[in-house]
Amino acid sequence: MARKRPPLHLINIFEASARHQSFKLASEELHLSPSAISHQVKSLETYLGFSLFTRKSRKVTLNPAGKMFLSYANS
């Protein structure tokens, strides 16, 4: 059985976070709290079964899987 695609709103949140490399800047763009962005990205990662970002204190960067998923999200 084919796996369902992730919910579109999670992809939109991921894309903004990846583009800005910041949950705070993504939250300002999407009018959500940084905490909400972080939780939604974590929800997407749980759905996919792998992490998309490397998190270090207040900084996030895309990991290799995140870069690959970003190309999928932008297509």
PDB file of N, CA, C and O in Angstrom:
ATOM      1  N   MET A   1       0.842  -1.167   0.000  1.00  0.00           N
ATOM      2  CA  MET A   1       0.000   0.000   0.000  1.00  0.00           C
ATOM      3  C   MET A   1       0.897   1.243   0.000  1.00  0.00           C
ATOM      4  O   MET A   1       1.876   1.315   0.742  1.00  0.00           O
ATOM      5  N   ALA A   2       0.548   2.211  -0.839  1.00  0.00           N
ATOM      6  CA  ALA A   2       1.315   3.450  -0.933  1.00  0.00           C
ATOM      7  C   ALA A   2       1.065   4.319   0.295  1.00  0.00           C
ATOM      8  O   ALA A   2      -0.048   4.385   0.818  1.00  0.00           O
ATOM      9  N   ARG A   3       2.112   4.974   0.733  1.00  0.00           N
ATOM     10  CA  ARG A   3       2.000   5.841   1.905  1.00  0.00           C
ATOM     11  C   ARG A   3       1.407   7.184   1.486  1.00  0.00           C
ATOM     12  O   ARG A   3       1.720   7.701   0.414  1.00  0.00           O
ATOM     13  N   LYS A   4       0.555   7.740   2.333  1.00  0.00           N
ATOM     14  CA  LYS A   4      -0.043   9.038   2.061  1.00  0.00           C
ATOM     15  C   LYS A   4       1.012  10.128   2.092  1.00  0.00           C
ATOM     16  O   LYS A   4       2.046   9.989   2.745  1.00  0.00           O
ATOM     17  N   ARG A   5       0.748  11.198   1.391  1.00  0.00           N
ATOM     18  CA  ARG A   5       1.632  12.357   1.426  1.00  0.00           C
ATOM     19  C   ARG A   5       1.429  13.107   2.731  1.00  0.00           C
ATOM     20  O   ARG A   5       0.354  13.050   3.329  1.00  0.00           O
ATOM     21  N   PRO A   6       2.465  13.810   3.172  1.00  0.00           N
ATOM     22  CA  PRO A   6       2.326  14.592   4.410  1.00  0.00           C
ATOM     23  C   PRO A   6       1.304  15.713   4.216  1.00  0.00           C
ATOM     24  O   PRO A   6       1.100  16.173   3.093  1.00  0.00           O
ATOM     25  N   PRO A   7       0.669  16.151   5.285  1.00  0.00           N
ATOM     26  CA  PRO A   7      -0.284  17.261   5.190  1.00  0.00           C
ATOM     27  C   PRO A   7       0.384  18.516   4.612  1.00  0.00           C
ATOM     28  O   PRO A   7       1.519  18.843   4.959  1.00  0.00           O
ATOM     29  N   LEU A   8      -0.326  19.198   3.743  1.00  0.00           N
ATOM     30  CA  LEU A   8       0.213  20.348   3.031  1.00  0.00           C
ATOM     31  C   LEU A   8       0.657  21.462   3.975  1.00  0.00           C
ATOM     32  O   LEU A   8       1.680  22.103   3.735  1.00  0.00           O
ATOM     33  N   HIS A   9      -0.103  21.701   5.050  1.00  0.00           N
ATOM     34  CA  HIS A   9       0.289  22.785   5.954  1.00  0.00           C
ATOM     35  C   HIS A   9       1.638  22.502   6.616  1.00  0.00           C
ATOM     36  O   HIS A   9       2.385  23.434   6.913  1.00  0.00           O
ATOM     37  N   LEU A  10       1.956  21.230   6.849  1.00  0.00           N
ATOM     38  CA  LEU A  10       3.257  20.896   7.422  1.00  0.00           C
ATOM     39  C   LEU A  10       4.376  21.142   6.417  1.00  0.00           C
ATOM     40  O   LEU A  10       5.467  21.575   6.787  1.00  0.00           O
ATOM     41  N   ILE A  11       4.104  20.865   5.156  1.00  0.00           N
ATOM     42  CA  ILE A  11       5.099  21.127   4.112  1.00  0.00           C
ATOM     43  C   ILE A  11       5.336  22.624   3.984  1.00  0.00           C
ATOM     44  O   ILE A  11       6.477  23.054   3.817  1.00  0.00           O
ATOM     45  N   ASN A  12       4.278  23.425   4.060  1.00  0.00           N
ATOM     46  CA  ASN A  12       4.428  24.880   3.976  1.00  0.00           C
ATOM     47  C   ASN A  12       5.257  25.416   5.147  1.00  0.00           C
ATOM     48  O   ASN A  12       6.106  26.288   4.959  1.00  0.00           O
ATOM     49  N   ILE A  13       5.014  24.900   6.339  1.00  0.00           N
ATOM     50  CA  ILE A  13       5.769  25.322   7.514  1.00  0.00           C
ATOM     51  C   ILE A  13       7.235  24.903   7.373  1.00  0.00           C
ATOM     52  O   ILE A  13       8.137  25.683   7.679  1.00  0.00           O
ATOM     53  N   PHE A  14       7.467  23.694   6.917  1.00  0.00           N
ATOM     54  CA  PHE A  14       8.838  23.227   6.690  1.00  0.00           C
ATOM     55  C   PHE A  14       9.542  24.106   5.658  1.00  0.00           C
ATOM     56  O   PHE A  14      10.689  24.503   5.864  1.00  0.00           O
ATOM     57  N   GLU A  15       8.877  24.409   4.567  1.00  0.00           N
ATOM     58  CA  GLU A  15       9.501  25.186   3.497  1.00  0.00           C
ATOM     59  C   GLU A  15       9.919  26.563   3.989  1.00  0.00           C
ATOM     60  O   GLU A  15      11.027  27.012   3.696  1.00  0.00           O
ATOM     61  N   ALA A  16       9.056  27.235   4.726  1.00  0.00           N
ATOM     62  CA  ALA A  16       9.394  28.555   5.268  1.00  0.00           C
ATOM     63  C   ALA A  16      10.554  28.447   6.254  1.00  0.00           C
ATOM     64  O   ALA A  16      11.453  29.288   6.245  1.00  0.00           O
ATOM     65  N   SER A  17      10.544  27.434   7.091  1.00  0.00           N
ATOM     66  CA  SER A  17      11.626  27.229   8.059  1.00  0.00           C
ATOM     67  C   SER A  17      12.945  26.944   7.352  1.00  0.00           C
ATOM     68  O   SER A  17      13.992  27.454   7.750  1.00  0.00           O
ATOM     69  N   ALA A  18      12.891  26.141   6.319  1.00  0.00           N
ATOM     70  CA  ALA A  18      14.103  25.801   5.573  1.00  0.00           C
ATOM     71  C   ALA A  18      14.646  27.021   4.819  1.00  0.00           C
ATOM     72  O   ALA A  18      15.855  27.249   4.785  1.00  0.00           O
ATOM     73  N   ARG A  19      13.761  27.787   4.228  1.00  0.00           N
ATOM     74  CA  ARG A  19      14.169  28.971   3.473  1.00  0.00           C
ATOM     75  C   ARG A  19      14.840  29.989   4.374  1.00  0.00           C
ATOM     76  O   ARG A  19      15.851  30.584   3.999  1.00  0.00           O
ATOM     77  N   HIS A  20      14.287  30.192   5.558  1.00  0.00           N
ATOM     78  CA  HIS A  20      14.831  31.170   6.500  1.00  0.00           C
ATOM     79  C   HIS A  20      15.938  30.596   7.380  1.00  0.00           C
ATOM     80  O   HIS A  20      16.698  31.352   7.986  1.00  0.00           O
ATOM     81  N   GLN A  21      16.037  29.252   7.459  1.00  0.00           N
ATOM     82  CA  GLN A  21      16.957  28.597   8.388  1.00  0.00           C
ATOM     83  C   GLN A  21      16.715  29.111   9.814  1.00  0.00           C
ATOM     84  O   GLN A  21      17.640  29.268  10.611  1.00  0.00           O
ATOM     85  N   SER A  22      15.427  29.368  10.098  1.00  0.00           N
ATOM     86  CA  SER A  22      15.060  29.924  11.400  1.00  0.00           C
ATOM     87  C   SER A  22      13.584  29.681  11.660  1.00  0.00           C
ATOM     88  O   SER A  22      12.739  30.010  10.827  1.00  0.00           O
ATOM     89  N   PHE A  23      13.273  29.105  12.813  1.00  0.00           N
ATOM     90  CA  PHE A  23      11.878  28.940  13.194  1.00  0.00           C
ATOM     91  C   PHE A  23      11.268  30.293  13.546  1.00  0.00           C
ATOM     92  O   PHE A  23      10.082  30.520  13.309  1.00  0.00           O
ATOM     93  N   LYS A  24      12.073  31.194  14.110  1.00  0.00           N
ATOM     94  CA  LYS A  24      11.579  32.523  14.489  1.00  0.00           C
ATOM     95  C   LYS A  24      11.153  33.325  13.249  1.00  0.00           C
ATOM     96  O   LYS A  24      10.071  33.911  13.229  1.00  0.00           O
ATOM     97  N   LEU A  25      12.006  33.347  12.220  1.00  0.00           N
ATOM     98  CA  LEU A  25      11.665  34.095  11.006  1.00  0.00           C
ATOM     99  C   LEU A  25      10.492  33.449  10.267  1.00  0.00           C
ATOM    100  O   LEU A  25       9.645  34.147   9.711  1.00  0.00           O
ATOM    101  N   ALA A  26      10.445  32.124  10.264  1.00  0.00           N
ATOM    102  CA  ALA A  26       9.309  31.430   9.657  1.00  0.00           C
ATOM    103  C   ALA A  26       8.029  31.761  10.408  1.00  0.00           C
ATOM    104  O   ALA A  26       6.969  31.918   9.802  1.00  0.00           O
ATOM    105  N   SER A  27       8.130  31.866  11.736  1.00  0.00           N
ATOM    106  CA  SER A  27       6.937  32.173  12.533  1.00  0.00           C
ATOM    107  C   SER A  27       6.419  33.576  12.222  1.00  0.00           C
ATOM    108  O   SER A  27       5.209  33.801  12.181  1.00  0.00           O
ATOM    109  N   GLU A  28       7.329  34.509  12.006  1.00  0.00           N
ATOM    110  CA  GLU A  28       6.909  35.872  11.663  1.00  0.00           C
ATOM    111  C   GLU A  28       6.218  35.895  10.298  1.00  0.00           C
ATOM    112  O   GLU A  28       5.217  36.588  10.115  1.00  0.00           O
ATOM    113  N   GLU A  29       6.755  35.140   9.347  1.00  0.00           N
ATOM    114  CA  GLU A  29       6.148  35.078   8.013  1.00  0.00           C
ATOM    115  C   GLU A  29       4.765  34.433   8.051  1.00  0.00           C
ATOM    116  O   GLU A  29       3.842  34.886   7.374  1.00  0.00           O
ATOM    117  N   LEU A  30       4.629  33.382   8.841  1.00  0.00           N
ATOM    118  CA  LEU A  30       3.391  32.601   8.853  1.00  0.00           C
ATOM    119  C   LEU A  30       2.422  33.023   9.954  1.00  0.00           C
ATOM    120  O   LEU A  30       1.330  32.468  10.069  1.00  0.00           O
ATOM    121  N   HIS A  31       2.821  34.006  10.762  1.00  0.00           N
ATOM    122  CA  HIS A  31       1.976  34.516  11.846  1.00  0.00           C
ATOM    123  C   HIS A  31       1.603  33.420  12.841  1.00  0.00           C
ATOM    124  O   HIS A  31       0.447  33.269  13.238  1.00  0.00           O
ATOM    125  N   LEU A  32       2.630  32.661  13.226  1.00  0.00           N
ATOM    126  CA  LEU A  32       2.508  31.634  14.254  1.00  0.00           C
ATOM    127  C   LEU A  32       3.630  31.867  15.260  1.00  0.00           C
ATOM    128  O   LEU A  32       4.555  32.632  14.986  1.00  0.00           O
ATOM    129  N   SER A  33       3.560  31.226  16.403  1.00  0.00           N
ATOM    130  CA  SER A  33       4.642  31.364  17.375  1.00  0.00           C
ATOM    131  C   SER A  33       5.815  30.474  16.961  1.00  0.00           C
ATOM    132  O   SER A  33       5.611  29.464  16.287  1.00  0.00           O
ATOM    133  N   PRO A  34       7.039  30.834  17.354  1.00  0.00           N
ATOM    134  CA  PRO A  34       8.180  29.962  17.065  1.00  0.00           C
ATOM    135  C   PRO A  34       7.994  28.556  17.638  1.00  0.00           C
ATOM    136  O   PRO A  34       8.417  27.571  17.032  1.00  0.00           O
ATOM    137  N   SER A  35       7.364  28.471  18.798  1.00  0.00           N
ATOM    138  CA  SER A  35       7.092  27.172  19.405  1.00  0.00           C
ATOM    139  C   SER A  35       6.155  26.341  18.528  1.00  0.00           C
ATOM    140  O   SER A  35       6.353  25.137  18.364  1.00  0.00           O
ATOM    141  N   ALA A  36       5.147  26.983  17.972  1.00  0.00           N
ATOM    142  CA  ALA A  36       4.216  26.267  17.085  1.00  0.00           C
ATOM    143  C   ALA A  36       4.944  25.754  15.844  1.00  0.00           C
ATOM    144  O   ALA A  36       4.696  24.637  15.390  1.00  0.00           O
ATOM    145  N   ILE A  37       5.835  26.567  15.303  1.00  0.00           N
ATOM    146  CA  ILE A  37       6.615  26.150  14.133  1.00  0.00           C
ATOM    147  C   ILE A  37       7.459  24.923  14.499  1.00  0.00           C
ATOM    148  O   ILE A  37       7.471  23.930  13.772  1.00  0.00           O
ATOM    149  N   SER A  38       8.153  25.003  15.616  1.00  0.00           N
ATOM    150  CA  SER A  38       8.995  23.900  16.055  1.00  0.00           C
ATOM    151  C   SER A  38       8.186  22.621  16.239  1.00  0.00           C
ATOM    152  O   SER A  38       8.612  21.550  15.806  1.00  0.00           O
ATOM    153  N   HIS A  39       7.038  22.724  16.868  1.00  0.00           N
ATOM    154  CA  HIS A  39       6.199  21.545  17.094  1.00  0.00           C
ATOM    155  C   HIS A  39       5.662  20.968  15.786  1.00  0.00           C
ATOM    156  O   HIS A  39       5.582  19.750  15.632  1.00  0.00           O
ATOM    157  N   GLN A  40       5.299  21.830  14.854  1.00  0.00           N
ATOM    158  CA  GLN A  40       4.775  21.351  13.571  1.00  0.00           C
ATOM    159  C   GLN A  40       5.877  20.679  12.748  1.00  0.00           C
ATOM    160  O   GLN A  40       5.633  19.666  12.092  1.00  0.00           O
ATOM    161  N   VAL A  41       7.081  21.238  12.783  1.00  0.00           N
ATOM    162  CA  VAL A  41       8.204  20.605  12.080  1.00  0.00           C
ATOM    163  C   VAL A  41       8.494  19.247  12.711  1.00  0.00           C
ATOM    164  O   VAL A  41       8.734  18.268  12.003  1.00  0.00           O
ATOM    165  N   LYS A  42       8.472  19.189  14.033  1.00  0.00           N
ATOM    166  CA  LYS A  42       8.687  17.905  14.721  1.00  0.00           C
ATOM    167  C   LYS A  42       7.600  16.900  14.336  1.00  0.00           C
ATOM    168  O   LYS A  42       7.878  15.711  14.175  1.00  0.00           O
ATOM    169  N   SER A  43       6.377  17.372  14.190  1.00  0.00           N
ATOM    170  CA  SER A  43       5.272  16.513  13.765  1.00  0.00           C
ATOM    171  C   SER A  43       5.524  15.960  12.357  1.00  0.00           C
ATOM    172  O   SER A  43       5.264  14.787  12.092  1.00  0.00           O
ATOM    173  N   LEU A  44       6.027  16.806  11.462  1.00  0.00           N
ATOM    174  CA  LEU A  44       6.356  16.363  10.103  1.00  0.00           C
ATOM    175  C   LEU A  44       7.486  15.336  10.155  1.00  0.00           C
ATOM    176  O   LEU A  44       7.436  14.322   9.459  1.00  0.00           O
ATOM    177  N   GLU A  45       8.492  15.593  10.967  1.00  0.00           N
ATOM    178  CA  GLU A  45       9.600  14.643  11.086  1.00  0.00           C
ATOM    179  C   GLU A  45       9.114  13.298  11.620  1.00  0.00           C
ATOM    180  O   GLU A  45       9.568  12.250  11.159  1.00  0.00           O
ATOM    181  N   THR A  46       8.212  13.315  12.568  1.00  0.00           N
ATOM    182  CA  THR A  46       7.641  12.077  13.097  1.00  0.00           C
ATOM    183  C   THR A  46       6.856  11.355  12.005  1.00  0.00           C
ATOM    184  O   THR A  46       6.953  10.136  11.863  1.00  0.00           O
ATOM    185  N   TYR A  47       6.085  12.109  11.243  1.00  0.00           N
ATOM    186  CA  TYR A  47       5.301  11.536  10.148  1.00  0.00           C
ATOM    187  C   TYR A  47       6.221  10.862   9.124  1.00  0.00           C
ATOM    188  O   TYR A  47       5.948   9.754   8.661  1.00  0.00           O
ATOM    189  N   LEU A  48       7.313  11.550   8.781  1.00  0.00           N
ATOM    190  CA  LEU A  48       8.233  11.028   7.769  1.00  0.00           C
ATOM    191  C   LEU A  48       9.126   9.909   8.306  1.00  0.00           C
ATOM    192  O   LEU A  48       9.524   9.011   7.563  1.00  0.00           O
ATOM    193  N   GLY A  49       9.436   9.971   9.596  1.00  0.00           N
ATOM    194  CA  GLY A  49      10.297   8.964  10.189  1.00  0.00           C
ATOM    195  C   GLY A  49      11.772   9.330  10.179  1.00  0.00           C
ATOM    196  O   GLY A  49      12.617   8.473  10.437  1.00  0.00           O
ATOM    197  N   PHE A  50      12.098  10.575   9.890  1.00  0.00           N
ATOM    198  CA  PHE A  50      13.484  11.035   9.931  1.00  0.00           C
ATOM    199  C   PHE A  50      13.520  12.531  10.191  1.00  0.00           C
ATOM    200  O   PHE A  50      12.553  13.244   9.923  1.00  0.00           O
ATOM    201  N   SER A  51      14.664  13.008  10.723  1.00  0.00           N
ATOM    202  CA  SER A  51      14.788  14.437  11.024  1.00  0.00           C
ATOM    203  C   SER A  51      15.146  15.207   9.760  1.00  0.00           C
ATOM    204  O   SER A  51      15.753  14.669   8.834  1.00  0.00           O
ATOM    205  N   LEU A  52      14.757  16.474   9.744  1.00  0.00           N
ATOM    206  CA  LEU A  52      15.002  17.345   8.597  1.00  0.00           C
ATOM    207  C   LEU A  52      16.001  18.450   8.919  1.00  0.00           C
ATOM    208  O   LEU A  52      16.637  19.003   8.022  1.00  0.00           O
ATOM    209  N   PHE A  53      16.134  18.767  10.197  1.00  0.00           N
ATOM    210  CA  PHE A  53      17.011  19.850  10.641  1.00  0.00           C
ATOM    211  C   PHE A  53      18.003  19.343  11.666  1.00  0.00           C
ATOM    212  O   PHE A  53      17.742  18.380  12.387  1.00  0.00           O
ATOM    213  N   THR A  54      19.148  20.011  11.717  1.00  0.00           N
ATOM    214  CA  THR A  54      20.082  19.869  12.819  1.00  0.00           C
ATOM    215  C   THR A  54      19.808  21.046  13.740  1.00  0.00           C
ATOM    216  O   THR A  54      19.874  22.201  13.320  1.00  0.00           O
ATOM    217  N   ARG A  55      19.505  20.753  14.981  1.00  0.00           N
ATOM    218  CA  ARG A  55      19.161  21.801  15.947  1.00  0.00           C
ATOM    219  C   ARG A  55      20.312  21.996  16.920  1.00  0.00           C
ATOM    220  O   ARG A  55      20.783  21.047  17.547  1.00  0.00           O
ATOM    221  N   LYS A  56      20.757  23.241  17.034  1.00  0.00           N
ATOM    222  CA  LYS A  56      21.805  23.603  17.996  1.00  0.00           C
ATOM    223  C   LYS A  56      21.379  24.886  18.665  1.00  0.00           C
ATOM    224  O   LYS A  56      21.332  25.939  18.030  1.00  0.00           O
ATOM    225  N   SER A  57      21.067  24.804  19.944  1.00  0.00           N
ATOM    226  CA  SER A  57      20.523  25.886  20.772  1.00  0.00           C
ATOM    227  C   SER A  57      19.457  26.658  19.997  1.00  0.00           C
ATOM    228  O   SER A  57      18.358  26.137  19.808  1.00  0.00           O
ATOM    229  N   ARG A  58      19.731  27.847  19.555  1.00  0.00           N
ATOM    230  CA  ARG A  58      18.712  28.639  18.854  1.00  0.00           C
ATOM    231  C   ARG A  58      18.895  28.656  17.342  1.00  0.00           C
ATOM    232  O   ARG A  58      18.293  29.479  16.652  1.00  0.00           O
ATOM    233  N   LYS A  59      19.712  27.763  16.829  1.00  0.00           N
ATOM    234  CA  LYS A  59      19.997  27.735  15.399  1.00  0.00           C
ATOM    235  C   LYS A  59      19.530  26.415  14.794  1.00  0.00           C
ATOM    236  O   LYS A  59      19.698  25.357  15.401  1.00  0.00           O
ATOM    237  N   VAL A  60      18.954  26.475  13.615  1.00  0.00           N
ATOM    238  CA  VAL A  60      18.583  25.262  12.889  1.00  0.00           C
ATOM    239  C   VAL A  60      19.186  25.333  11.493  1.00  0.00           C
ATOM    240  O   VAL A  60      19.217  26.391  10.865  1.00  0.00           O
ATOM    241  N   THR A  61      19.664  24.190  11.024  1.00  0.00           N
ATOM    242  CA  THR A  61      20.170  24.080   9.659  1.00  0.00           C
ATOM    243  C   THR A  61      19.622  22.801   9.052  1.00  0.00           C
ATOM    244  O   THR A  61      19.385  21.819   9.756  1.00  0.00           O
ATOM    245  N   LEU A  62      19.426  22.818   7.763  1.00  0.00           N
ATOM    246  CA  LEU A  62      18.951  21.618   7.088  1.00  0.00           C
ATOM    247  C   LEU A  62      20.027  20.547   7.108  1.00  0.00           C
ATOM    248  O   LEU A  62      21.202  20.832   6.877  1.00  0.00           O
ATOM    249  N   ASN A  63      19.629  19.333   7.380  1.00  0.00           N
ATOM    250  CA  ASN A  63      20.558  18.216   7.258  1.00  0.00           C
ATOM    251  C   ASN A  63      20.394  17.652   5.836  1.00  0.00           C
ATOM    252  O   ASN A  63      19.543  18.145   5.095  1.00  0.00           O
ATOM    253  N   PRO A  64      21.165  16.651   5.432  1.00  0.00           N
ATOM    254  CA  PRO A  64      21.039  16.123   4.068  1.00  0.00           C
ATOM    255  C   PRO A  64      19.619  15.656   3.703  1.00  0.00           C
ATOM    256  O   PRO A  64      19.152  15.885   2.587  1.00  0.00           O
ATOM    257  N   ALA A  65      18.947  15.009   4.644  1.00  0.00           N
ATOM    258  CA  ALA A  65      17.569  14.569   4.375  1.00  0.00           C
ATOM    259  C   ALA A  65      16.656  15.775   4.191  1.00  0.00           C
ATOM    260  O   ALA A  65      15.757  15.755   3.350  1.00  0.00           O
ATOM    261  N   GLY A  66      16.886  16.828   4.981  1.00  0.00           N
ATOM    262  CA  GLY A  66      16.095  18.050   4.855  1.00  0.00           C
ATOM    263  C   GLY A  66      16.300  18.719   3.514  1.00  0.00           C
ATOM    264  O   GLY A  66      15.349  19.225   2.918  1.00  0.00           O
ATOM    265  N   LYS A  67      17.535  18.726   3.032  1.00  0.00           N
ATOM    266  CA  LYS A  67      17.821  19.306   1.709  1.00  0.00           C
ATOM    267  C   LYS A  67      17.106  18.536   0.609  1.00  0.00           C
ATOM    268  O   LYS A  67      16.567  19.126  -0.326  1.00  0.00           O
ATOM    269  N   MET A  68      17.108  17.220   0.731  1.00  0.00           N
ATOM    270  CA  MET A  68      16.419  16.396  -0.257  1.00  0.00           C
ATOM    271  C   MET A  68      14.906  16.637  -0.195  1.00  0.00           C
ATOM    272  O   MET A  68      14.249  16.764  -1.228  1.00  0.00           O
ATOM    273  N   PHE A  69      14.365  16.699   1.021  1.00  0.00           N
ATOM    274  CA  PHE A  69      12.923  16.912   1.161  1.00  0.00           C
ATOM    275  C   PHE A  69      12.532  18.297   0.684  1.00  0.00           C
ATOM    276  O   PHE A  69      11.434  18.472   0.156  1.00  0.00           O
ATOM    277  N   LEU A  70      13.409  19.303   0.855  1.00  0.00           N
ATOM    278  CA  LEU A  70      13.124  20.646   0.366  1.00  0.00           C
ATOM    279  C   LEU A  70      12.969  20.638  -1.153  1.00  0.00           C
ATOM    280  O   LEU A  70      12.092  21.320  -1.684  1.00  0.00           O
ATOM    281  N   SER A  71      13.791  19.891  -1.847  1.00  0.00           N
ATOM    282  CA  SER A  71      13.647  19.814  -3.311  1.00  0.00           C
ATOM    283  C   SER A  71      12.309  19.179  -3.686  1.00  0.00           C
ATOM    284  O   SER A  71      11.687  19.565  -4.676  1.00  0.00           O
ATOM    285  N   TYR A  72      11.869  18.201  -2.886  1.00  0.00           N
ATOM    286  CA  TYR A  72      10.548  17.585  -3.086  1.00  0.00           C
ATOM    287  C   TYR A  72       9.442  18.611  -2.812  1.00  0.00           C
ATOM    288  O   TYR A  72       8.470  18.698  -3.562  1.00  0.00           O
ATOM    289  N   ALA A  73       9.596  19.376  -1.749  1.00  0.00           N
ATOM    290  CA  ALA A  73       8.573  20.362  -1.358  1.00  0.00           C
ATOM    291  C   ALA A  73       8.458  21.485  -2.385  1.00  0.00           C
ATOM    292  O   ALA A  73       7.373  22.027  -2.596  1.00  0.00           O
ATOM    293  N   ASN A  74       9.565  21.832  -3.017  1.00  0.00           N
ATOM    294  CA  ASN A  74       9.554  22.918  -3.999  1.00  0.00           C
ATOM    295  C   ASN A  74       9.139  22.477  -5.387  1.00  0.00           C
ATOM    296  O   ASN A  74       8.960  23.317  -6.269  1.00  0.00           O
ATOM    297  N   SER A  75       8.981  21.179  -5.603  1.00  0.00           N
ATOM    298  CA  SER A  75       8.602  20.725  -6.950  1.00  0.00           C
ATOM    299  C   SER A  75       7.105  20.655  -7.135  1.00  0.00           C
ATOM    300  O   SER A  75       6.633  20.291  -8.211  1.00  0.00           O
TER     301      SER A  75
END
